[in-house]
Amino acid sequence: MGRLHAAARIEPLEQGALDGFCGIYAALNGLRLALADHRELSEVQIDALFARAVELLALEGRLQFAVTWGISQGRWRRLVNALCRSASRRSGVRVEAVIMFAAGARPSRRQVLRGIEGAIDRQRPVLLSLNGEYDHFTVVCAYTPTRLILHDSYIYHWVAKASCGVSYGRGKWRHRIATASIIVLEVRS
């Protein structure tokens, strides 16, 4: 079992019931956890990061679509990287979005779960896209032998590991982890 220490004291930011901004909120919640032990983000800084995310979507002409339907994994990865750069400037602490698996890699379900657990053990938040029942971007902040614990912007608290497969795997899984979406937030000195 492993848990990010910061998750015990930082509540996740919550998205609205009708917006498709789970990708933005996952990035912000992950950044708050990653930076908490170094330099906690203020409300003003968080508001500025949210505004920056909305601005980036507007500049791409995707804001209306994002509000209603959410964003693609590729756009989300670019958004997370941009927010990491902005958070680094605002906080004075360098934080990077590290893709867990190389492009084109096809890790097994077991490799994915071990990778997530290893990042949590190193006190690194894990951002990912859960497809299937949820179709949702979220943050993993802890794990038990049977569950991934979420630091989530909506109503989700955990997913059973036994219900999770990988996006390209065979079998009927309630949740499919999009392996190309798995991002570990790393604070660099």
Summary of the structure (lengths in Angstrom):
residues: 189
radius of gyration: 15.4
end to end distance: 27.1
largest distance: 45.3
contacts: 604
relative contact order: 0.20
helix: 42%
strand: 22%
